[in-house]
Amino acid sequence: MNRHHPYDPRGWKRGARDMGQGHCFLLPDHGREFKRDDMRKLGFTLYQDFVMKEDDNYQMRWWFRNTETWKARIDRIEQMGYVASDKLQIT
């Protein structure tokens, strides 16, 4: 029996976060490799593509659970050196 979530049969690792449980509201995707259908199933309803200021070849996609998360995090993402290369998209 799982001591963290008694009704959840999945195993847990010490310090690991389970995306399916909703702990993460945004997620970076280096190289834009995650599949839209998979991310939608995990609850990520929005995404936006970025490049680094110094290197246009460095592609990053950020996944968001909702518009509130996007509004709360977009400034910090830009402060880290990312520049939007496309508008916010719906999965």
N, C-alpha and C positions, 0 to 999 in steps of 0.2 A: 504494500500500500504506500502510495506517495504521501510523505508527511507534509509537503507544501500544499498540495491540492488533492484532498482525499478522493474526489470524484474524477480526477484526471488520470487515466491509465498510462500516460506517456512518462517515460523515465526523465530524470532531471540530472543535469551536471552542475557541480558547484560553480556558482558565479555566472552561469549561462543565462541568457535571456531568451524567452520563447516568443517569437514573433506572433505566433498564433494566439497567444493570450493577450495581445494588445499592449505590451510594454513599450513598444517603439512606435513613435508617431511620424518619424521621418527616417529615411534610409538612403545612404549613398550607394550608387551603382557605377563603379569604375568601369569604363568601357561600354556602358549601356547594354549589359548582357542579360539582365533579368527579363523574363517573359511577362508581357502585360497580363495575360490570363492568370498566371501564378500569383502575381502581385495583387490583382483584384481579389483573388480568393483569400489572401492574407489581410485584406482590408485597406490596401493602399489604393485610393480612388483617383489620385492625381499624380502627375509627374511633370518635371521640367528639365530640359537639357541645358547644360552649361559647358563652357570651356574655361581654361585658366587664362588670366590676363597675360601671363608671360609666354604661354604656349597654346596656340590655337588647336594643335593636334591632340592635346590632352582632353578627352571627352569624359564628361561626368553627367549622370542623370540622378536627380534627387527625387525620391518617391515620398509622397505625403498622404496621410490618412484623410485629411479634410482641408478646407480653405482656411480654417482657423490656424491650423498648424503651419500652413504655407505663409500666412500673414505674420505669424510670430517668429518664423525662422529665416525668411528671405533676406533680411538685412544682415544677419550673421553669416549666411552663406556667401553673400557678396563681400563681406569684410574678410573672409578667408581667401579671397582672390578669384572667385568664380564670377564669370560674366554670362548672363543668360544668352543662349544661342537660339532659343525658340520660346514661344509663349507657354504658359501653363496648359497642360493637356489633361483630358479626362481618360481614365483607363476604360 
